[in-house]
Amino acid sequence: MPQLTLFNTLKREKQIFEPLDKNHVRLYACGPTVYNYAHIGNARMAVVFDLLTRVLKTLYPKVTYVSNITDVDDKIMAAAKETGEPIDTITQKYTQIYNDDMAALGCAAPDIQPRATETIAEMIALIEQLIERGHAYDADGHVLFNVPSFENYGGLSGRSRDEQIAGARVEVASYKKDAADFVLWKPSSDDEPGWDSPWGRGRPGWHIECSAMAEKHLGLPFDIHGGGADLKFPHHENEIAQSCCAHGHDDLDAFANVWVHNGFVTVEGEKMSKSLGNVTLVHDLVEKYPGEALRLTLLSAHYRQPLDWSETKINQNKSMLDRLYQNLDDLSDVEDCEDEIKNEVEILQPLCDDLNVPKALENLNAMARQAVKTKDPRFKKALLEAGKMLGILQQDPKVWLGFDGEEDTGIQALLEERTAAKAEKNFARADEIRDELAAQGIEIIDTPEGPKWRKSN
């Protein structure tokens, strides 16, 4: 088996992945705050970590993948006030939509998907540990983490003291000991969600949630933590500080061993923003495009690099899938192979090289050409197994290509007339038939076995 290497953000280099326990690999990725539809940047994280989990489950006997749901947050409260809907209604609705949309992109559900509201007791306990160790303090109904108390703060992002304060974008409240200090617990008014705590009725700050959920379900330290590059600072920086300090550790590895971050997604060269009106929602995209085409587009650039989202790019990847599915359809008469196929060199090896999907796709296309040329059952199965690893080529080729419709005797008669016209070199009539069918939304596909038809996409 190839050896997995990953770029470890914490160490700023690509490293050979050495699991803490070779019999059980544990990873955590920060999931969505469920107050609205997920955008394509959220989806890139989900697809990247789905692929990473697939690779890990090929290499190791047991893998536990945890990705949370943040269901208590000021944005959720604002959505409730704006819509008049109860908070539980909003969070349950958008959790289901998120999971359905990610499933449409071929993402398997995480092994564990904890909710923040189910982990309040663990958050309170973690905050109490931080206070006891002198890393947090109670002030004016809030509990804050004291950033200067942790000498190694900033080790993940590499930000200087001034950059930390500027990048945190936090209010410099009068009760803060230091401008960089961040909230662990905040008071709740009567009309806001809240829980009883030693500091009064309140709710957790965002950062403490993931620290508590990761520790509860994976233990400390665990193997891999990650998410989008936008979470590196301050969210992930704060997670490390909280978790290490609560347990008396100075070593940043005491929380998670490897940090993996996927790159930003832009739209037509612009950063997504409400002001530009270019926030691209997965829920809208899956209504317009096949999920596999969207997944392939999200994987088409190396995961650590920026990805510029465009309709042109989606159509390019849809065309690639059309070609691959046509290859599979051309192999429909090739018998199934019972041999075990691992694709270690063609697919697993590039994926083990820091998830080098572009190289894996290059190899996949070469495998498809070889399978069609040789009609070898082993090559056909290798192609199917390669697609399974990447999360594509999971449909019946005839369904994908549109050849599964009911037999239409009128269309079939026109195809036969066209074939006869071509045999008689009456190409004008053959073209007329093609144009007539095209006007009805019917595309003719000429194959060695004769013409086929499908509804145009």
C-alpha positions in Angstrom: 0.0 0.0 0.0 1.2 3.5 -0.7 2.1 5.7 2.3 -0.1 8.7 2.9 1.4 12.1 3.0 -0.5 15.3 4.0 0.4 18.9 4.2 0.3 19.7 7.9 -0.7 23.3 8.4 0.7 23.2 11.9 4.2 22.2 10.7 4.0 24.1 7.4 5.2 21.1 5.4 4.1 17.9 3.7 4.7 15.0 6.1 4.3 11.3 6.1 1.0 10.6 8.0 1.7 8.5 11.1 -1.5 7.6 12.9 -1.5 7.8 16.7 -3.1 4.3 16.6 -2.8 2.3 13.4 -5.9 0.4 14.3 -8.1 3.5 14.7 -7.6 6.8 12.8 -9.7 9.7 14.2 -10.4 13.0 12.3 -12.6 16.0 12.9 -13.8 18.7 10.5 -15.7 21.8 11.4 -19.3 21.6 10.0 -21.9 24.3 9.2 -23.7 26.8 11.3 -27.3 25.9 10.4 -29.2 29.1 9.8 -29.3 29.2 6.0 -28.4 27.2 2.9 -24.8 26.0 2.5 -22.7 27.7 -0.1 -20.2 26.1 -2.4 -17.3 27.0 -0.1 -18.9 24.9 2.7 -19.4 22.1 0.1 -15.7 22.1 -0.8 -14.8 21.2 2.8 -17.4 18.5 2.9 -16.2 16.9 -0.4 -12.5 17.2 0.5 -12.9 15.5 3.8 -15.2 12.9 2.4 -12.4 12.0 -0.1 -9.8 12.0 2.7 -12.0 9.7 4.7 -12.4 7.3 1.8 -8.6 7.2 1.4 -8.1 6.6 5.1 -10.7 3.8 5.2 -8.8 2.1 2.4 -5.5 2.3 4.3 -6.6 1.6 7.9 -9.0 -0.9 9.5 -11.1 1.6 11.5 -11.7 5.3 10.9 -13.9 7.6 12.8 -14.9 10.8 11.1 -16.6 13.5 13.1 -18.1 16.7 11.7 -20.3 18.9 13.9 -23.4 21.0 13.5 -23.4 24.4 15.2 -27.0 24.9 16.3 -26.5 27.7 18.8 -25.1 31.0 17.4 -26.0 34.7 17.1 -26.6 34.2 13.3 -29.3 31.6 14.1 -30.9 33.9 16.7 -30.9 36.7 14.1 -32.6 34.4 11.5 -35.2 33.5 14.1 -36.0 37.1 14.7 -36.1 37.9 11.0 -38.4 34.9 10.1 -40.4 34.5 13.2 -39.6 30.8 13.2 -38.5 29.0 16.4 -34.8 28.4 16.6 -35.3 24.6 16.7 -37.3 24.7 13.5 -34.6 26.7 11.7 -31.7 24.5 12.9 -33.5 21.2 12.1 -34.6 22.4 8.7 -31.2 23.6 7.6 -29.4 20.6 9.1 -31.6 18.3 7.0 -31.1 20.4 3.9 -27.3 20.5 4.4 -27.1 16.7 4.8 -29.3 16.2 1.7 -27.3 18.6 -0.4 -24.0 17.0 0.6 -25.4 13.6 -0.1 -26.3 14.8 -3.6 -22.5 15.6 -4.0 -21.7 12.0 -3.1 -20.6 12.7 0.5 -21.2 9.9 3.0 -22.6 11.1 6.3 -19.9 11.6 9.0 -19.6 8.7 11.4 -20.7 11.1 14.1 -22.4 14.4 13.6 -22.7 16.0 17.1 -24.8 19.1 17.8 -23.4 21.9 19.9 -26.6 22.0 22.0 -26.0 18.4 22.9 -22.6 19.2 24.3 -23.2 22.1 26.7 -22.2 20.2 29.8 -18.9 19.3 28.3 -18.3 22.9 27.3 -19.0 24.1 30.8 -16.6 21.6 32.2 -13.9 22.6 29.8 -14.4 26.3 30.7 -14.1 25.4 34.4 -10.8 23.7 33.8 -9.5 26.8 32.0 -10.5 29.0 34.9 -8.9 26.7 37.4 -5.6 26.7 35.4 -5.6 30.5 35.2 -6.2 30.7 31.4 -9.8 32.1 31.6 -11.6 34.6 33.8 -15.2 35.6 34.7 -16.0 39.3 33.9 -19.4 41.0 33.8 -21.3 37.8 33.2 -18.9 36.7 30.5 -16.1 34.1 30.7 -13.1 35.0 28.5 -9.9 33.1 27.4 -6.8 35.2 28.3 -4.7 34.9 25.2 -1.4 36.2 26.8 -1.6 33.3 29.2 -0.7 30.9 26.4 2.8 31.5 25.1 2.3 29.4 22.0 -0.8 31.2 20.8 -0.5 31.9 17.1 1.5 28.8 16.4 -1.0 27.5 13.8 -1.5 30.7 11.8 1.9 32.2 12.4 0.3 35.6 13.1 2.1 38.2 15.1 0.6 39.8 18.1 -0.7 42.8 16.1 -2.1 40.6 13.4 -3.9 38.5 16.0 -5.7 41.5 17.4 -6.6 42.8 13.9 -7.6 39.4 12.6 -9.8 38.5 15.5 -12.2 41.3 14.7 -13.5 41.2 18.2 -15.0 44.1 20.3 -12.5 45.5 22.8 -14.9 45.4 25.7 -14.2 47.2 29.0 -14.2 43.9 30.9 -11.4 42.4 28.8 -8.0 42.0 30.3 -6.4 42.0 26.8 -7.7 43.1 23.5 -7.1 39.7 22.0 -9.1 37.8 24.6 -12.1 35.9 23.3 -15.4 34.8 24.7 -16.0 31.3 26.1 -19.4 32.0 27.6 -21.8 34.9 27.3 -25.0 35.9 29.1 -28.4 35.3 27.5 -31.4 37.4 27.9 -34.8 35.9 28.7 -35.8 35.7 25.0 -32.4 34.1 23.9 -31.4 30.5 24.2 -29.5 29.8 27.3 -28.3 27.2 29.9 -27.6 27.4 33.6 -23.9 27.6 34.4 -21.7 28.7 37.3 -21.5 32.2 35.7 -25.3 32.5 35.3 -27.7 31.7 32.5 -25.9 32.0 29.1 -24.7 30.2 26.0 -21.2 29.2 24.7 -18.9 31.1 22.5 -18.4 29.6 19.1 -14.8 28.4 19.5 -15.4 26.3 22.7 -18.0 24.3 20.9 -15.6 22.4 18.6 -13.0 21.9 21.3 -15.7 20.1 23.5 -17.3 18.1 20.7 -13.9 16.9 19.3 -12.7 15.8 22.8 -16.0 14.1 23.6 -16.1 12.0 20.5 -12.5 11.4 19.6 -10.5 11.9 22.8 -7.2 13.8 22.9 -5.0 14.0 21.1 -6.6 12.8 17.8 -5.1 12.4 14.3 -6.4 15.1 12.0 -8.4 18.3 12.4 -9.3 20.6 9.6 -11.8 22.6 7.6 -11.7 25.6 5.3 -8.7 27.9 5.2 -10.9 30.7 6.5 -11.2 28.9 9.9 -7.4 28.8 10.5 -7.6 32.1 12.4 -9.1 32.7 14.8 -11.4 29.6 15.1 -8.8 26.8 14.9 -6.1 28.9 16.7 -8.6 29.3 19.6 -9.5 25.7 19.6 -5.9 24.7 20.1 -5.4 27.2 22.8 -8.5 26.2 24.7 -7.9 22.4 24.5 -4.2 22.5 25.3 -4.6 24.9 28.2 -7.5 23.1 29.7 -5.3 20.0 30.1 -2.1 21.7 31.0 -0.2 21.2 27.7 2.2 23.7 26.0 2.7 21.4 23.0 0.3 22.3 20.2 0.2 18.7 19.1 -1.6 17.8 22.3 -5.0 18.7 20.7 -4.6 17.4 17.1 -1.6 15.9 15.4 -2.2 17.0 11.8 -4.1 20.1 10.5 -5.6 20.0 7.0 -7.1 23.1 5.4 -8.8 23.4 2.0 -8.4 26.5 -0.1 -10.9 29.3 -0.7 -13.6 29.2 -3.4 -14.1 32.3 -5.5 -16.9 32.9 -8.1 -15.8 34.1 -11.5 -12.7 35.6 -9.9 -14.5 37.4 -7.1 -14.8 36.6 -3.4 -18.3 35.4 -2.5 -20.2 38.2 -0.8 -23.8 39.3 -0.4 -22.9 42.8 -1.6 -21.8 41.3 -5.0 -24.7 39.0 -5.2 -22.5 36.0 -6.0 -23.0 33.7 -3.0 -23.5 30.4 -4.8 -25.7 28.0 -2.9 -25.4 24.2 -3.2 -29.2 23.8 -2.9 -29.7 25.8 -6.1 -26.8 24.1 -8.0 -28.1 20.5 -7.4 -31.4 21.5 -9.0 -29.6 22.5 -12.2 -26.5 20.2 -12.4 -25.8 16.5 -11.7 -24.3 16.1 -8.2 -21.3 14.2 -9.6 -20.5 17.1 -12.0 -20.5 19.5 -9.0 -18.4 17.1 -6.9 -15.8 16.7 -9.7 -15.6 20.4 -10.1 -14.9 20.8 -6.4 -12.2 18.3 -6.7 -10.7 19.5 -10.0 -8.2 21.8 -8.4 -5.8 20.6 -5.8 -7.6 20.9 -2.4 -5.1 23.3 -0.9 -5.2 25.7 -3.9 -7.9 28.4 -4.5 -10.8 27.2 -6.7 -12.5 29.6 -9.0 -16.1 28.5 -9.5 -17.8 29.1 -12.9 -20.5 27.6 -15.1 -17.8 27.0 -17.7 -15.8 24.8 -15.2 -19.0 22.9 -14.3 -19.7 22.2 -17.9 -16.1 21.1 -18.6 -16.4 18.5 -15.8 -19.8 17.4 -16.9 -18.3 16.8 -20.4 -15.5 14.7 -18.8 -18.1 12.6 -17.0 -20.2 12.2 -20.2 -17.1 10.8 -21.9 -16.3 8.5 -19.0 -19.9 7.2 -18.8 -19.9 6.7 -22.6 -16.7 4.6 -22.1 -18.6 2.5 -19.5 -21.6 2.1 -21.8 -19.2 0.9 -24.5 -18.1 -1.7 -21.9 -21.6 -2.9 -21.1 -21.1 -6.1 -23.0 -17.9 -6.9 -21.1 -18.5 -9.5 -18.4 -18.0 -8.6 -14.7 -14.7 -9.4 -13.0 -14.6 -11.2 -9.7 -10.9 -10.4 -9.0 -9.9 -7.9 -6.3 -8.8 -4.7 -7.8 -6.9 -2.1 -5.7 -5.6 0.5 -8.2 -2.7 1.2 -5.9 -0.5 2.9 -8.6 -3.1 4.5 -10.7 -5.4 6.0 -8.1 -4.4 5.3 -4.6 -0.8 6.5 -5.1 -1.7 10.0 -6.3 -4.4 10.4 -3.6 -1.9 9.3 -1.0 0.4 12.2 -2.3 -1.5 14.9 -0.4 -4.8 14.1 -2.2 -3.4 14.8 -5.7 -6.8 14.5 -7.4 -5.7 16.2 -10.7 -3.1 13.4 -11.2 -5.6 10.7 -10.2 -8.1 12.1 -12.8 -5.4 12.0 -15.5 -4.8 8.3 -14.6 -8.5 7.6 -14.6 -9.0 8.9 -18.1 -6.0 6.8 -19.3 -7.6 3.8 -17.6 -10.9 4.4 -19.4 -9.2 4.5 -22.8 -7.3 1.3 -22.0 -10.5 -0.5 -20.8 -12.4 0.4 -24.0 -9.4 -0.6 -26.2 -8.8 -4.0 -24.6 -12.4 -4.9 -23.5 -10.6 -6.6 -20.5 -13.0 -7.3 -17.6 -10.1 -6.5 -15.1 -9.7 -3.0 -16.7 -13.4 -2.4 -16.6 -13.6 -3.2 -12.9 -10.5 -1.1 -12.3 -12.2 1.8 -13.8 -15.3 1.3 -11.7 -13.3 0.9 -8.5 -11.3 4.1 -9.3 -14.6 6.0 -9.8 -15.9 4.6 -6.5 -12.8 5.9 -4.7 -13.3 9.4 -6.1 -17.1 9.3 -5.6 -17.9 9.5 -9.3 -19.2 7.0 -12.0 -21.7 5.7 -9.5 -24.7 5.7 -11.8 -26.0 3.4 -14.5 -24.3 4.7 -17.7 -27.5 4.5 -19.7 -29.3 6.6 -17.1 -26.5 9.2 -17.1 -26.4 9.3 -20.9 -30.2 9.5 -21.2 -30.5 6.1 -23.0 -33.0 4.7 -20.5 -36.2 6.3 -21.8 -39.2 4.4 -23.0 -39.0 3.1 -26.6 -40.5 5.7 -28.9 -41.5 4.1 -32.2 -41.7 7.5 -34.0 -38.1 8.4 -33.1 -36.9 4.9 -33.9 -38.6 5.1 -37.3 -36.8 8.4 -38.0 -33.5 6.9 -37.0 -34.0 4.0 -39.4 -34.9 6.4 -42.2 -31.8 8.4 -41.4 -29.6 5.3 -41.6 -31.2 4.4 -44.9 -30.7 7.9 -46.2 -27.0 7.9 -45.3 -26.6 4.5 -47.0 -28.1 6.0 -50.1 -25.8 9.0 -49.7 -28.8 11.2 -49.3 -27.0 13.3 -46.7 -29.4 16.3 -47.0 -32.3 14.1 -45.8 -30.1 12.6 -43.0 -29.3 16.1 -41.8 -33.0 17.1 -42.0 -33.9 14.2 -39.7 -31.1 15.2 -37.2 -32.4 18.8 -37.2 -36.0 17.6 -36.8 -35.1 15.5 -33.8 -32.9 18.2 -32.3 -35.9 20.6 -32.5 -37.7 18.1 -30.3 -34.9 18.0 -27.8 -33.5 14.7 -29.1 -29.8 14.1 -29.6 -28.5 11.4 -32.0 -25.4 9.5 -30.9 -23.8 7.5 -33.7 -22.1 4.3 -32.3 -20.5 1.3 -33.9 -23.6 -0.7 -33.1 -25.8 1.9 -34.8 -27.5 5.2 -33.9 -28.8 5.8 -30.4 -30.9 8.7 -29.2 -31.3 10.6 -25.9 -32.9 13.7 -24.6 -30.6 16.7 -24.8 -29.2 18.0 -21.5 
